[in-house]
Every structure is written in structure tokens, then in C-alpha cells.
């Protein structure tokens, strides 16, 4: 039963980038979100939050994995985090999607998961610079802030709302109409029709 979303945490991870996505995952109450680390030692996020991973990457339950999320952080541009690269490859091979935002996309490129699917990143040439073995340049789409294809989700560092929308779509959290209303609300502050009256009264 694929009911668990694994979120990688490590010293210096960008804590805000997937926050909205994680909140929406938990909202229906049908999914577990578990913090996973390179070990189970506490880590400190880029914003200064101390987080205790519930398990290590070596302990991932591939049968329960619904999604693995890799947030941005400086370790990716330093060429570190190879255990996460291997974990992303394992999760994807087991049939579950994997997601990277900001420099977390580099881990997916190192795993070879972007060579044959449409994807995006921070800017053209960013992946090539940090991943010499990257072969997916022709599949790179710089016109979008987030995109899903071939079991991978990728997002620009400025695309946290778009990233959350792709996560919502991948996990089929809401119907297509509600997803569009959700996006308009969080991206453009346009409330859905059923909230317009409430908003007017509150204002």
C-alpha cells in the first residue's frame, strides 16, 4: 500500500520550498509524511529549524513509498548527497514518483532520471554545470516553473506553488476543478466561488 510520502531533511535544507506541498498532502488525512535523513541524527534547516528524521534513507519502505521529495540545499551543488541519489533511483525503479525542487533537481539528474523525460530547473545550464553525466538537455523546459513527466517532478527555486500543484496532481488529492481553484488562490490570491461571499464579509 503506497501511503507514505518521504521528505528528505539534512543540514541546510531549504525548509520553505516544499512546505505548502506537505501541508496539502496531510490535509485529507489519508497520507503519512515522514522525514527521512542521511542518518537519524537531528539536522538544522536553512531557516534554523531543528528536525529529527524518523528514519534513514537506508530504511525507506519501497512498498509504501508514494513519493520521495528532495528539497534544495547547498550540499547538492557541492556534489554531496550520493545516498539520496541512490535512494531516488531505488524509489523510481520501484514504481513510485520522485520530486526535486531547486538544487534538489541535481540529485534526480545524477540518478539519471532526467535523461528521457521533460523537466525543468533553476536556469538553463545549471544542471549541465553540476552534473557532467547529464544527458537530458534536450528535454529541459525553462518555460515552466514546475513539471511532471515520467515519474519525476521538477521545479525551479521560485516555483514552490507550482511544485505543490504538481504534487497534488501526482497524488490525485483533489479533482481537476478544485486543483485549479487551489492554484488560483495560492498563486494569485483569487478565492474560489464558494469563498467569495465569505471574503467580502470578512473584508
Rosetta blueprint (number, residue, H / E / L):
1 X L
2 X L
3 X L
4 X E
5 X E
6 X E
7 X E
8 X E
9 X L
10 X L
11 X L
12 X L
13 X L
14 X L
15 X L
16 X L
17 X L
18 X L
19 X H
20 X H
21 X H
22 X H
23 X H
24 X H
25 X H
26 X H
27 X H
28 X L
29 X L
30 X L
31 X L
32 X E
33 X E
34 X E
35 X E
36 X E
37 X E
38 X L
39 X L
40 X L
41 X L
42 X L
43 X E
44 X E
45 X L
46 X L
47 X L
48 X L
49 X L
50 X E
51 X E
52 X L
53 X L
54 X L
55 X E
56 X E
57 X H
58 X H
59 X H
60 X L
61 X L
62 X L
63 X L
64 X L
65 X E
66 X E
67 X E
68 X E
69 X E
70 X E
71 X L
72 X L
73 X L
74 X H
75 X H
76 X H
77 X H
78 X L
79 X L
80 X L
81 X L
82 X H
83 X H
84 X H
85 X H
86 X H
87 X H
88 X H
89 X H
90 X H
91 X H
92 X H
93 X H
94 X L
95 X L
96 X L
97 X E
98 X E
99 X E
100 X E
101 X E
102 X L
103 X L
104 X H
105 X H
106 X H
107 X H
108 X H
109 X H
110 X H
111 X L
112 X L
113 X L
114 X L
115 X L
116 X L
117 X L
118 X L
119 X E
120 X L
121 X L
122 X L
123 X L
124 X L
125 X L
126 X H
127 X H
128 X H
129 X H
130 X H
131 X L
132 X L
133 X L
134 X L
135 X L
136 X L
137 X H
138 X H
139 X H
140 X E
141 X L
142 X L
143 X L
144 X L
145 X L
146 X E
147 X E
148 X E
149 X E
150 X L
151 X L
152 X E
153 X E
154 X E
155 X E
156 X L
157 X L
158 X L
159 X L
160 X H
161 X H
162 X H
163 X H
164 X H
165 X H
166 X H
167 X H
168 X H
169 X H
170 X H
171 X L
172 X L
173 X L
174 X L
175 X L
176 X H
177 X H
178 X H
179 X H
180 X H
181 X H
182 X H
183 X H
184 X H
185 X H
186 X H
187 X H
188 X H
189 X L
190 X L
191 X L
192 X L
193 X H
194 X H
195 X H
196 X H
197 X H
198 X H
199 X H
200 X H
201 X H
202 X H
203 X L
